Amino acid sequence: MVPCPSRTSAPTRLNGVSAAYHVTEDFFFLAETALHRRAHSFETLGGNIQLLTRAERHFTYYDLTLGYNFLRARRLSVVASP
C-alpha cells in the first residue's frame, strides 16, 4: 500500500501486485493489477459539489504484457594475471 497525502481523514490508497515469468531467456510475461480508492477531489476542495458517487471513486487497473529482451546485458569478468 502506498499512502498518498490527503487533506481529509481518509487517505488515498493504491494496492497492487506484479508478477513476471520468463518463458525463455528472451521472452517473458508480466502481469499487474491494482486497486485505487480516491479519497478527496475537487469536491472537498471546492465546496459542497458532488461530481462522483462513492462507487465511481473505486478504480481497478490490470495489465498483461508479453515482452522480448532485445538488449540483453552481459557481465564481463576480467581476471588480472600477475
Secondary structure, DSSP 8 states (H G I E B T S, - for coil): ---B--SSSS-BEEEEEEEEEESSSSEEEEEEEEEEE----HHHHHSS---S-SGGGEEEEEEEEEEE--S-----------
